[in-house]
Amino acid sequence: MARTRPWVVVPALTKIADPDLELSDADWGELRPVEAQLRDEIRGRVLATDEVVAATRRPRNAA
């Protein structure tokens, strides 16, 4: 199953954890799919089959 990779997550979490950093709309556009994937993995490990992950990722990537 396709999982969020640490080399994607760690920089994203480091960026949003910086209280002095002002995030632009472009930053949020890059971070939202990472956040959504992490949330999906935490909430639905049992339900997150390859097909479900692919189906939820398609519309998020199209936005």
Residue, then its C-alpha position, 0 to 999 in steps of 0.5 A: m500500500a502506498r504510504t506517506r514517506p518520511w522524506v516527504v512528511v518530515p520537511a512538511l511537518t518541520k515547515i508547519a511547526d515553525p511558529d515564525l513562518e508565514l505560509s503562503d497559499a502555494d505552501w498550503g497547496e503543497l502541504r494539504p495533500v501530505e496532511a490529508q494522506l497522514r490523516d487518512e492513514i491515522r484514521g483508517r489504517v484498516l480501511a485504507t486499501d490501495e484502491v481507497v488510497a488511490a480513489t481519495r488521492r485523485p481528486r486531491n491531486a486534481a485540485 
